[in-house]
Amino acid sequence: MEFDVKKIFFPSVGVELVLNMNTDSPISKSSIIYDADFKKQIITIAQPIVPVTRNTPFEQLHLTTLIYIEQRRIRIGISCRPIQFISNYPMANGTPVKAIVVQYQLPAIEINIRSAFRISMAGRYAVRAKLVYNNQKYRTPGDFKIKDISFSGLSIVILEKKEKRNTLLSAALKPGIEIIMGLALVDRDQPGAIVAFPVKLQVARINKNYSETHTLIGLKITNITRENEEVLNKFIHAAQIEELKRISKKG
């Protein structure tokens, strides 16, 4: 099947910039398209949270995004290379931002990239966390539970109906508020945490109608070190492999 890049990778579309896609440790970075020149085959995207620079090592680079076709969701990718790093790209409102210009090669193809994968907390791999907000500390699993996690963020659920009101619900959390969370990545087949590190998060959404008893809060990662981002990538990759093994055994 042929895919028309002009109908897929246009301005305002959310994308993933993927380093070393075909290796055992791909790294995915969330971004958004600012501009596109399809005649020159160049696309301008936002600089990811953990930036890609001239010194960033990689062997492969792909720009990918999700589309719906024939009642299914698929990920489309194009091979690319950075040709310009812009420190003051002018937005429509005049605000300067950092951006990357990439030149892509056709064709656009369907790919299976781990950036779309969210780890469910029901399997071998798990994440424990401590959340800090308004000088108060909240921990899993007593104050909240992590529903899933991806490269770009995580979802937490809070039990509303308890004998004692969960203080996290009364912490005035709302979209846009920033919080700090410490994450401990856990392999249940091995004692202790694989690694623990802090991340800065922003409340992206709050769904109080998630269920009759729980509120769902979506959190976006806004600050993470390069080293910890790579650890999280490898952790998610290992969890996906484990999930694929589980699915194949069922089949």
Helices and strands as residue ranges (DSSP letters): G 5-7, E 14-19, E 27-37, E 42-46, E 61-69, E 72-90, E 96-111, G 114-116, E 119-120, E 125-133, E 136-139, E 145-149, E 153-159, E 178-187, E 193-207, E 214-223, H 226-250
